[in-house]
């Protein structure tokens, strides 16, 4: 352990979730990975297909128009093929993580009296590759026949690996064998999952003077309140000890002495509850408490054997300990600045910085 104190203070396979009506974390957000296409290639990659009917090339499945056609005549806005099976693919310029894909079914201005659902996919796999030869199946769908105008089939993927090639590989349509175009995808989009939203820089500080553990964290934009959670083991399970906290700070006054606690905080957002913050730990210990009006001679031993002494008030010493324990938990600045009020000489101000990872131990001598 790096520190020594007379008043000891201690403060760390791929699964398909389902269609768009399935429940998932309200705060999960996704960003479209493919800009609207007007030709075979765009700024991030290119579209391709096993085959395409005249006027229905692969890139039209990524043209931003969720329909088969928009007007008569020949304003086709989808990918189509004369085969009952086939694949539609997108190749990224660089390997990319896809976390969700959506297939849209929309109106057909040129075929208003002819149902298009029989040419929609029925059975398919969603696959990924880095060499366009060996494919990994990320998702399998079977007997999908409820294509109505408008319909979006959305699949969430627990995919954490980047791939260059992605494709939907269709092994059966919904029965169209007579038309020139037997298989179509009106629009498809690939999405990346945004970084999770959560409170950041949670810090815990023991305060024996008030027999409490104080928590602070960075306020999160759009948060209406926070939930404070506590556990007695690292990683949980956590119990919510305070709900709807309106400030980015909380004081746990029900912490038992000599019991280590582990804390996380979540935010209440308009879209639901956020992910949990980083975990921190703290402990109220028995022993001598630095008097609020007393002084402390702080002796810090550095890794090079040098000892540094600082004559501090009780509150100044508490501030140093708070910084140290926060940094030990992975947050806060890497150095602590002491304002030296002795041996000023001709100087208006004197400061001295101590770097966290250069400290071996420190002693606090109260007087």
C-alpha positions as CSV (number, residue, x, y, z in Angstrom):
1,X,0.0,0.0,0.0
2,X,1.4,3.4,-1.0
3,X,0.4,5.4,2.0
4,X,0.7,5.3,5.7
5,X,-1.4,7.5,8.0
6,X,-1.7,8.0,11.8
7,X,-5.4,8.7,11.1
8,X,-5.9,5.9,8.5
9,X,-8.4,6.7,5.7
10,X,-9.3,4.4,2.9
11,X,-11.4,5.3,0.2
12,X,-12.5,0.4,-7.8
13,X,-21.5,-15.7,-29.8
14,X,-23.2,-12.8,-30.9
15,X,-26.6,-12.2,-29.5
16,X,-29.6,-10.8,-31.3
17,X,-31.8,-8.6,-29.2
18,X,-34.7,-8.5,-31.6
19,X,-36.9,-6.3,-33.7
20,X,-37.5,-2.7,-33.1
21,X,-40.4,-3.5,-30.7
22,X,-38.1,-5.4,-28.3
23,X,-37.0,-3.7,-25.1
24,X,-33.5,-2.5,-24.6
25,X,-31.7,0.2,-22.6
26,X,-33.5,3.5,-23.2
27,X,-30.2,5.4,-23.4
28,X,-28.6,3.2,-26.1
29,X,-28.3,5.4,-29.2
30,X,-27.0,4.6,-32.6
31,X,-25.5,6.5,-35.5
32,X,-25.9,5.7,-39.2
33,X,-22.6,4.6,-40.7
34,X,-23.4,5.0,-44.4
35,X,-24.0,8.4,-45.9
36,X,-26.7,8.7,-48.5
37,X,-25.5,7.1,-51.7
38,X,-26.0,8.5,-55.3
39,X,-23.7,6.0,-57.0
40,X,-21.9,2.8,-56.2
41,X,-19.3,4.4,-54.0
42,X,-19.3,7.2,-51.4
43,X,-16.9,8.6,-48.8
44,X,-17.0,5.5,-46.5
45,X,-17.1,2.6,-48.9
46,X,-19.1,0.9,-51.7
47,X,-22.2,-1.2,-52.3
48,X,-22.4,-4.4,-54.2
49,X,-24.8,-7.3,-54.8
50,X,-24.9,-10.9,-56.1
51,X,-26.8,-9.5,-59.1
52,X,-29.0,-6.6,-59.9
53,X,-31.9,-6.0,-62.2
54,X,-31.6,-3.1,-64.7
55,X,-32.4,0.2,-62.8
56,X,-32.2,-1.5,-59.4
57,X,-28.4,-1.4,-58.5
58,X,-27.1,-2.2,-55.0
59,X,-26.4,1.4,-54.1
60,X,-30.1,2.3,-54.3
61,X,-30.7,0.3,-51.2
62,X,-28.6,3.0,-49.4
63,X,-30.1,6.1,-51.2
64,X,-32.1,7.3,-48.2
65,X,-35.4,6.6,-49.9
66,X,-37.5,4.0,-48.0
67,X,-39.5,2.8,-51.0
68,X,-39.4,0.7,-54.1
69,X,-40.2,3.7,-56.4
70,X,-41.3,7.2,-55.9
71,X,-43.0,8.1,-59.1
72,X,-43.9,6.8,-62.6
73,X,-42.1,6.1,-64.7
74,X,-38.8,4.4,-63.7
75,X,-38.0,6.3,-60.5
76,X,-36.6,3.1,-58.9
77,X,-35.2,3.6,-55.3
78,X,-34.4,0.0,-54.3
79,X,-32.2,-2.9,-55.0
80,X,-33.7,-5.7,-56.9
81,X,-32.7,-8.9,-58.6
82,X,-34.4,-11.4,-60.9
83,X,-33.4,-14.3,-58.6
84,X,-35.3,-15.5,-55.6
85,X,-32.1,-15.5,-53.6
86,X,-29.1,-13.3,-53.4
87,X,-27.0,-11.0,-51.2
88,X,-26.6,-7.2,-50.7
89,X,-23.3,-6.0,-49.3
90,X,-21.4,-2.9,-48.2
91,X,-17.6,-2.7,-48.0
92,X,-16.2,-0.1,-45.7
93,X,-12.9,1.7,-46.5
94,X,-11.7,0.7,-43.0
95,X,-12.9,-2.0,-40.6
96,X,-16.0,-0.8,-38.7
97,X,-18.1,-2.1,-35.8
98,X,-21.7,-2.5,-36.8
99,X,-24.1,-2.8,-33.8
100,X,-27.5,-2.7,-35.6
101,X,-28.9,-3.1,-39.0
102,X,-32.3,-2.1,-40.4
103,X,-34.2,-3.3,-43.5
104,X,-37.0,-1.1,-44.7
105,X,-40.1,-1.9,-46.8
106,X,-41.9,1.1,-48.4
107,X,-44.4,2.1,-51.0
108,X,-44.2,1.6,-54.8
109,X,-45.6,4.4,-56.9
110,X,-45.3,2.3,-60.1
111,X,-46.9,-0.8,-58.5
112,X,-49.7,0.5,-56.3
113,X,-52.1,-2.3,-57.3
114,X,-49.4,-5.0,-57.0
115,X,-48.3,-6.1,-53.5
116,X,-44.5,-6.0,-53.2
117,X,-44.3,-8.2,-50.0
118,X,-43.8,-11.4,-52.0
119,X,-40.5,-10.2,-53.3
120,X,-39.3,-9.2,-49.8
121,X,-36.7,-11.4,-47.9
122,X,-38.1,-14.3,-45.9
123,X,-35.0,-16.1,-44.7
124,X,-31.5,-14.6,-44.4
125,X,-28.3,-14.3,-42.5
126,X,-26.5,-11.1,-41.7
127,X,-22.8,-11.7,-42.1
128,X,-19.4,-10.0,-41.7
129,X,-15.9,-10.6,-43.2
130,X,-12.5,-9.0,-43.4
131,X,-11.4,-10.7,-46.6
132,X,-14.7,-11.1,-48.5
133,X,-14.1,-14.9,-48.4
134,X,-14.6,-16.1,-44.8
135,X,-17.9,-14.9,-43.4
136,X,-19.0,-14.8,-39.8
137,X,-22.8,-15.1,-39.2
138,X,-23.9,-12.3,-36.8
139,X,-27.6,-12.9,-37.1
140,X,-30.1,-15.4,-38.6
141,X,-33.8,-14.6,-39.4
142,X,-36.4,-17.1,-40.7
143,X,-40.0,-17.0,-41.9
144,X,-40.2,-13.2,-41.9
145,X,-43.4,-12.5,-43.9
146,X,-45.0,-9.5,-42.2
147,X,-43.8,-6.9,-44.7
148,X,-46.4,-4.1,-44.8
149,X,-46.1,-0.6,-46.0
150,X,-44.3,1.0,-44.2
151,X,-42.2,-1.6,-42.3
152,X,-38.7,-1.4,-40.7
153,X,-37.1,-4.6,-39.5
154,X,-34.5,-3.7,-36.9
155,X,-32.0,-6.0,-35.4
156,X,-29.6,-5.2,-32.5
157,X,-26.3,-7.0,-32.5
158,X,-23.9,-7.6,-29.6
159,X,-21.0,-7.3,-32.0
160,X,-17.8,-5.8,-30.6
161,X,-15.5,-6.6,-33.5
162,X,-14.7,-4.4,-36.5
163,X,-15.2,-5.9,-40.0
164,X,-14.7,-4.5,-43.5
165,X,-17.5,-6.3,-45.3
166,X,-21.1,-6.8,-44.2
167,X,-23.9,-8.4,-46.2
168,X,-27.4,-9.7,-45.9
169,X,-27.4,-13.1,-47.5
170,X,-31.0,-14.0,-48.5
171,X,-31.8,-17.7,-49.0
172,X,-35.6,-17.3,-49.7
173,X,-38.1,-14.6,-50.7
174,X,-41.8,-14.6,-49.8
175,X,-43.0,-16.5,-52.9
176,X,-42.5,-14.3,-55.9
177,X,-41.5,-16.5,-58.9
178,X,-43.3,-14.9,-61.8
179,X,-42.2,-11.3,-61.9
180,X,-39.0,-10.0,-63.5
181,X,-37.9,-8.7,-60.2
182,X,-38.3,-11.5,-57.6
183,X,-36.3,-10.2,-54.7
184,X,-35.9,-6.6,-53.4
185,X,-34.6,-4.6,-50.5
186,X,-36.1,-1.1,-50.5
187,X,-33.7,0.4,-48.1
188,X,-31.0,-0.9,-45.7
189,X,-28.9,0.9,-43.1
190,X,-26.0,-0.1,-40.9
191,X,-25.5,1.6,-37.5
192,X,-22.8,2.0,-34.9
193,X,-23.5,2.1,-31.3
194,X,-22.7,5.5,-29.6
195,X,-20.5,5.6,-26.5
196,X,-22.7,4.9,-23.4
197,X,-24.0,7.9,-21.5
198,X,-23.1,8.0,-17.8
199,X,-22.0,10.3,-15.0
200,X,-18.2,10.6,-15.0
201,X,-15.4,11.3,-12.5
202,X,-17.2,10.0,-9.5
203,X,-15.0,10.6,-6.4
204,X,-15.6,9.3,-2.8
205,X,-14.1,10.9,0.3
206,X,-14.3,9.7,3.9
207,X,-15.1,12.4,6.5
208,X,-14.8,11.1,10.0
209,X,-15.6,14.5,11.4
210,X,-19.2,14.0,10.2
211,X,-19.1,10.2,10.1
212,X,-20.1,10.3,6.5
213,X,-18.7,9.5,3.0
214,X,-19.0,12.3,0.5
215,X,-19.5,11.7,-3.2
216,X,-19.1,14.1,-6.1
217,X,-19.3,13.7,-9.8
218,X,-19.5,15.7,-13.0
219,X,-23.0,16.9,-13.8
220,X,-24.4,15.3,-16.9
221,X,-26.1,17.3,-19.6
222,X,-29.9,16.8,-19.7
223,X,-29.9,14.9,-16.5
224,X,-32.9,15.7,-14.3
225,X,-31.7,13.7,-11.2
226,X,-29.3,11.0,-10.1
227,X,-29.5,7.6,-8.4
228,X,-26.7,6.7,-5.9
229,X,-26.0,3.0,-5.5
230,X,-23.8,1.2,-3.0
231,X,-22.4,-2.3,-2.5
232,X,-20.1,-4.0,0.0
233,X,-18.2,-5.9,-2.7
234,X,-16.5,-4.5,-5.8
235,X,-18.7,-4.8,-8.9
236,X,-21.9,-5.1,-6.9
237,X,-24.7,-6.1,-6.7
238,X,-25.6,-2.5,-5.9
239,X,-28.5,-1.2,-3.8
240,X,-30.0,2.2,-4.5
241,X,-29.5,4.3,-1.3
242,X,-30.7,7.6,-2.8
243,X,-33.0,8.2,-5.7
244,X,-33.8,11.5,-7.5
245,X,-30.8,13.4,-6.1
246,X,-30.9,16.7,-7.8
247,X,-27.3,17.9,-7.3
248,X,-24.0,16.3,-8.5
249,X,-23.0,15.5,-4.9
250,X,-24.3,13.3,-2.1
251,X,-23.3,12.5,1.5
252,X,-23.8,9.0,2.8
253,X,-24.5,9.4,6.5
254,X,-25.5,5.8,7.0
255,X,-22.1,4.2,6.3
256,X,-20.9,1.8,9.1
257,X,-17.3,2.3,10.4
258,X,-14.6,-0.2,9.3
259,X,-16.8,-1.3,6.3
260,X,-15.6,-0.8,2.8
261,X,-18.3,0.5,0.5
262,X,-18.4,0.6,-3.3
263,X,-20.4,3.3,-5.1
264,X,-21.7,4.1,-8.6
265,X,-24.1,6.8,-9.8
266,X,-26.6,6.7,-12.6
267,X,-28.4,9.7,-14.2
268,X,-32.1,10.1,-14.8
269,X,-32.5,11.3,-18.4
270,X,-35.6,12.1,-20.5
271,X,-35.0,8.8,-22.3
272,X,-34.6,6.7,-19.1
273,X,-31.8,5.8,-16.7
274,X,-28.2,6.1,-17.9
275,X,-25.5,3.5,-17.5
276,X,-23.7,3.4,-14.1
277,X,-20.6,5.7,-13.6
278,X,-17.2,4.5,-12.7
279,X,-17.0,2.6,-9.4
280,X,-15.2,4.2,-6.3
281,X,-14.7,2.9,-2.8
282,X,-14.4,4.4,0.6
283,X,-14.3,3.4,4.2
284,X,-14.9,5.1,7.5
285,X,-12.2,4.0,10.0
286,X,-11.9,4.3,13.7
287,X,-9.0,6.2,15.1
288,X,-7.9,9.7,15.6
289,X,-9.6,12.4,13.6
290,X,-7.7,15.5,12.5
291,X,-9.2,18.3,14.6
292,X,-10.9,20.9,12.5
293,X,-9.0,23.7,14.3
294,X,-5.7,21.8,14.8
295,X,-2.6,21.5,12.6
296,X,-0.8,18.7,10.9
297,X,2.8,18.2,10.0
298,X,2.6,16.2,6.8
299,X,5.7,14.2,5.9
300,X,5.8,12.8,2.4
301,X,8.4,10.2,1.4
302,X,9.2,10.2,-2.3
303,X,10.4,7.3,-4.5
304,X,14.0,8.8,-4.5
305,X,14.1,8.7,-0.7
306,X,13.6,12.5,-0.3
307,X,11.2,13.6,2.5
308,X,9.1,16.7,2.1
309,X,7.4,18.4,5.1
310,X,4.4,20.7,5.1
311,X,2.9,22.4,8.0
312,X,-0.9,22.4,7.3
313,X,-4.1,23.3,8.9
314,X,-6.6,20.5,9.5
315,X,-8.7,21.5,6.4
316,X,-5.6,21.8,4.2
317,X,-4.5,18.3,5.2
318,X,-8.1,17.0,4.5
319,X,-7.9,18.5,1.0
320,X,-4.6,16.7,0.3
321,X,-6.0,13.4,1.5
322,X,-9.1,13.9,-0.7
323,X,-6.9,14.5,-3.7
324,X,-4.8,11.5,-2.9
325,X,-7.7,9.1,-2.5
326,X,-9.4,10.4,-5.6
327,X,-6.2,9.9,-7.7
328,X,-5.8,6.4,-6.2
329,X,-9.3,5.7,-7.6
330,X,-8.2,6.9,-11.0
331,X,-9.7,10.4,-11.1
332,X,-8.3,13.9,-10.6
333,X,-5.1,15.7,-11.5
334,X,-1.7,13.8,-11.4
335,X,-0.1,16.4,-9.1
336,X,-1.0,18.3,-5.9
337,X,0.0,21.9,-5.4
338,X,1.0,23.2,-2.0
339,X,0.9,27.0,-1.4
340,X,4.0,27.7,0.7
341,X,3.6,30.6,3.1
342,X,7.0,30.3,4.8
343,X,10.4,31.5,3.7
344,X,8.7,33.8,1.2
345,X,11.8,36.1,0.8
346,X,11.3,38.5,-2.1
347,X,8.6,36.4,-3.7
348,X,4.9,37.2,-3.9
349,X,3.9,33.6,-3.9
350,X,5.6,30.2,-3.7
351,X,4.1,26.8,-4.7
352,X,5.4,23.3,-4.7
353,X,3.9,20.4,-6.7
354,X,4.0,16.8,-5.6
355,X,3.4,14.1,-8.3
356,X,1.1,11.2,-7.2
357,X,3.1,8.3,-8.6
358,X,6.3,9.6,-7.0
359,X,4.9,9.2,-3.5
360,X,5.9,6.1,-1.5
361,X,4.2,7.0,1.8
362,X,3.1,9.9,3.9
363,X,2.7,10.5,7.7
364,X,0.4,12.9,9.4
365,X,1.5,14.2,12.8
366,X,-1.2,16.2,14.6
367,X,-0.4,18.9,17.1
